Amino acid sequence: MNSWMTRASPLALTAVLIAGCGGVSELTKERVARSDTAVQQAQQTVGNSEQGAIELQRAKDNLDHARQAIKDGKEQPAERYAQLAQLDADLAVSKSQSATARRAADELLASIKQLRQEAQRSSGAPPDSDRTTNEQ
């Protein structure tokens, strides 16, 4: 039994050291994978738009750092960079969607203005006469 313990102990110790040193948990690897998916989805949403482009690039950079940290076996930096990549990807999508909504609202306001002008012309009312009536 003593010879078995002598052989088994170094093997067990080596396995523990390998697992403890430089090992990155599956949870962190999954977070990096989710961040990768978020960055890809943000890329599709943002496309070639200027709005969100800086945040998207920052998300890609953070994702690259997270991947490198996993390769280096650094759990906490991998986790932190993956979180930052996720947040930057979400921000890029939000900015892009906000810009799209703003453009749609501007187009709608321009259409309303044009319709009002056409209605005033067809009714023969002077321009902005309805505003002075409503404001008084």
N, C-alpha and C positions, 0 to 999 in steps of 0.2 A: 504494500500500500504506500509505503514511503516513496518508492521509485515512481509510482503513478502520480503522486502529489508533486514530485519534483518535475516531472514532465508536464503535467497539466497546469501547474501554476504559471510558468512563463507564458504558455499559450493563452491562458485566460487573462493574464495581465496585459499582454499585447493586444488582445481583442478589446479590452476595456479602454486602453489608451488610444487605439485607433478610433473607436467609437466616440470617445470623449474629446479628442483633439481634432479639430478641423471638421468635425461632422456637422452637417446642417440638417435640421429636423425636416421631416416631410411637410409639416405645417408651413414652414418658411418657404419651402420649394413650391408648395401649392399657392401661397400668397404671391410669389413671383410669377407663377403661371397665370393667376387671375389678373395680375397687373399687366401682363403681356397681352391678354385678351382685351383688357380695357384700353390699352394703348392702340391696339389694332382697330377697335371699334371707334375710338376717337379719330383715328386717321381717316376712316371712312366717312365720319360725320363732318369733320373739318374740311377734308379734301384740299383744294387749293385756296381756300378762303384765307384772308389775312387775319380775320378774327379767330383767335385761339391758336394761331400758328406758333407763337412763342411758347405758350404753355405746352403745346404738343411736343415741341422739340425738347423742352425741359423734361417732359414725361419719358421720352425716348432715352435721354441721357441718364435719367435716374434708373430706368430699367436696365440699361447697360451696366451701370454701377452695381445694381442688385445681382445681376448675373455673374459679374466678376467676383463679387463678395461670396457668392455660392461656390464658385470655383476655388476661391482661396480658403473656403471653409469658415467664413466669418458670419456667424448667425445674426448677430445684432445689426451690423451694417446692411446685410442682405434684407432683413426685415424692414429696416428704416427706409432704405432706398425703394423697396417695393411699395411701401405705403405712400411715399412721395410721388412715385410714378402714377399710382392710382389716383391720388388727389389732383395731380397736374392734368391727367387725362380727363378727369371729370370736369375740371375747370375749363379746359379747352373746348369740350363739348358744350358746356353752358354758355361760354362766350360766343361760340359759333351760332348756337340756337338763338341767343339773345339778339345777335346781329341780324339773323334771318327774320326774326319777329319784328325788329325795328324797321327793317326794309319793307316788310309787308304792311306795317302800320302806316309808314310814310306814303306808300303807294295808295293805300285806302284813303288817306286824308287828301291826297292829290286828286283822286277820283271824285270824292265828295265835293271838293272845291270846284272841280270842272262841272259837275252836275248842277251845283248851285248857280254857277255862272250861266249855264245853258238855260236853266229854268228862269232866271231873271231876264235873259234876253228874249225868251219866248213869251213871257208875260208882259214885257214892256216896262218892267219896273227898273228904276235906276240901280246901278251896282251898289251893293251893301245897304240898300234901303231896309232890308229886313233886320239888319244888325242894329240900326239906329232905333227902329221900332221896339226891338226886344230889349235894348239896353236902357230905355227910358222907363 
